[in-house]
Amino acid sequence: MAIAFKEWSLVCEALGKGEQSVILRKGGIAEGRSGFGFEHREFYLFPTWFHGQIEKIRKSEISLPEQAPDSIVISHAASVEWCGRIGDKEIVHRLRDLHVLDDSVVEDRFVYDSGSGSLGGHGIHVAFVRIYRMEPSSVLDMEKGFGGCRSWIEIPDVDAITMISVLSDEEHERRRELFLRHLEGVEGSS
């Protein structure tokens, strides 16, 4: 089995087009007692659909991709280069150039109550990622086990012949330096 990360299809598309280099997450309601965390350093992107996504991103020219009801296309993989929980809203807003989410979505994800004591409140989990396009993409049959409000799922092994970085080494390094400048003084894991 392989690990996949469930994320809005429009965010997966932005990551896959090189328009986004960070993932901002509060976690799903079925994350368990310990709450959300970037517990996997490498994973496949598993796109999820709901029609309200379009209003929740800043790029108006993006349209919601078609969803086949009985299958899912896995076309990108991610490698986490830095992750941590950020409790300073100003720092989170500095990351705006590295993602496509509307400011209201970032605000909603920053201020929430997970119902699990110290894991609730102010703060957001952030991961700086490098994204790779898989050639060819894999098509999986949709399974009941892929549903639910959780971030991490197991999927059947995916056979990718080639993994190609969506950004050049130079552009990826430029974004990493920008990201780290924005996070000056914030602890995380590299």
C-alpha positions in Angstrom: 0.0 0.0 0.0 1.0 3.6 -0.5 0.1 6.8 1.4 -2.0 9.5 -0.2 -2.9 13.0 1.1 -6.5 14.1 0.5 -6.7 17.7 -0.7 -9.1 19.9 -2.7 -8.7 19.1 -6.4 -8.1 22.8 -7.1 -5.2 22.9 -4.6 -3.8 19.6 -6.1 -4.0 21.3 -9.6 -2.2 24.4 -8.3 0.5 22.3 -6.7 0.8 20.3 -9.9 1.1 23.4 -12.1 3.8 24.9 -9.8 1.5 27.7 -8.7 1.7 26.6 -5.0 4.5 25.3 -2.8 3.0 25.1 0.6 0.1 23.1 2.1 -1.9 24.8 4.8 -3.9 22.4 6.9 -6.0 22.4 10.1 -6.9 18.7 9.7 -10.0 16.7 9.2 -12.6 15.9 11.8 -11.6 12.2 11.8 -7.9 12.7 12.5 -8.0 10.9 15.9 -7.0 12.0 19.4 -3.6 13.4 18.4 -5.1 15.6 15.7 -3.5 16.4 12.3 0.2 16.3 11.5 2.4 15.9 8.5 3.3 12.4 9.6 4.4 11.3 6.2 7.4 12.9 4.4 6.4 11.6 1.0 3.0 11.0 -0.4 0.7 11.0 -3.4 -1.9 13.8 -3.8 -5.4 12.5 -3.7 -7.8 15.2 -5.2 -11.2 15.7 -3.6 -14.2 17.5 -5.0 -16.8 19.8 -3.8 -18.2 22.7 -5.8 -17.5 25.4 -3.2 -13.8 25.2 -3.9 -13.8 27.7 -6.7 -15.0 30.5 -4.4 -12.3 29.6 -1.9 -9.2 30.3 -4.0 -7.8 33.6 -5.3 -7.4 32.5 -9.0 -10.7 33.1 -10.8 -9.5 31.6 -14.1 -9.3 28.1 -12.7 -12.2 25.8 -13.2 -13.1 22.7 -11.2 -11.8 19.6 -13.1 -14.2 16.8 -14.0 -14.6 14.0 -11.5 -15.3 10.5 -12.6 -17.6 9.0 -10.0 -16.0 5.5 -10.1 -12.3 6.3 -10.4 -9.6 8.7 -9.2 -6.5 9.9 -11.1 -3.3 10.1 -9.1 -0.9 12.3 -11.1 1.4 14.0 -8.5 3.5 13.1 -5.5 4.9 15.4 -2.8 8.0 15.5 -0.7 7.9 17.5 2.5 11.0 19.6 3.0 9.8 21.6 6.1 6.7 21.2 8.3 5.4 22.7 11.5 2.5 24.4 13.2 2.5 28.1 13.0 0.7 30.1 15.7 1.5 33.6 14.4 -1.2 34.8 12.0 1.1 37.5 10.5 3.7 34.8 9.5 1.0 32.7 8.0 -0.3 35.7 5.9 3.3 36.3 4.7 3.1 32.9 2.8 0.3 34.3 0.5 2.6 34.2 -2.6 3.2 30.5 -2.1 -0.4 29.3 -2.2 -3.7 30.0 -4.0 -6.2 29.9 -1.1 -8.4 32.9 -0.4 -7.4 34.9 2.7 -10.8 34.0 4.3 -10.0 30.2 4.0 -6.6 30.8 5.6 -8.3 32.7 8.4 -10.9 29.9 8.9 -8.1 27.3 9.0 -6.0 29.4 11.4 -8.8 30.0 14.0 -10.7 26.8 14.8 -11.5 24.5 17.7 -10.8 20.9 17.0 -12.5 19.8 20.2 -9.3 18.0 21.3 -8.0 20.3 24.0 -4.6 21.9 23.3 -4.7 21.0 19.6 -7.6 23.4 19.0 -7.4 27.2 18.9 -5.1 29.4 16.9 -2.6 28.0 14.5 -2.2 26.1 11.3 -0.1 23.2 10.1 2.2 24.3 7.2 4.4 22.1 4.9 6.8 23.4 2.3 6.7 20.7 -0.4 8.3 19.8 -3.7 5.9 18.3 -6.2 6.6 15.7 -8.8 4.4 14.9 -11.8 4.0 11.2 -12.4 4.3 9.8 -15.9 2.1 8.0 -16.5 -0.6 9.0 -14.1 -2.4 6.2 -12.2 -6.1 5.6 -12.3 -7.6 3.9 -9.3 -11.0 2.5 -8.8 -12.9 4.5 -6.2 -13.3 2.6 -3.0 -15.5 3.3 0.0 -12.3 3.4 2.2 -11.1 6.5 0.4 -14.0 8.6 1.9 -14.4 10.3 5.2 -13.0 13.5 6.8 -9.4 12.4 7.2 -6.3 13.6 5.5 -4.3 10.4 5.1 -5.4 7.3 3.3 -3.8 4.1 2.1 -4.1 3.5 -1.6 -3.0 0.5 -3.7 0.7 0.8 -4.8 1.1 3.2 -7.7 3.4 2.4 -10.6 5.0 5.6 -11.8 7.6 5.1 -14.5 9.0 8.6 -14.1 8.7 11.4 -11.5 9.4 14.9 -12.9 9.7 17.9 -10.7 7.1 20.5 -11.6 9.5 23.3 -10.8 13.1 23.7 -12.0 15.8 23.3 -9.3 16.4 27.1 -9.5 12.8 28.1 -9.0 12.3 25.6 -6.2 15.3 26.9 -4.4 14.1 30.5 -4.8 10.8 29.6 -3.3 12.4 27.7 -0.4 14.6 30.7 0.4 11.5 33.0 0.3 9.6 30.5 2.6 12.4 30.3 5.1 12.8 34.1 5.2 9.1 34.4 6.0 9.4 31.8 8.8 12.4 33.3 10.5 12.4 32.2 14.1 9.7 29.5 13.6 10.6 26.0 14.7 9.7 23.1 12.4 11.2 20.0 11.0 13.3 19.8 7.9 
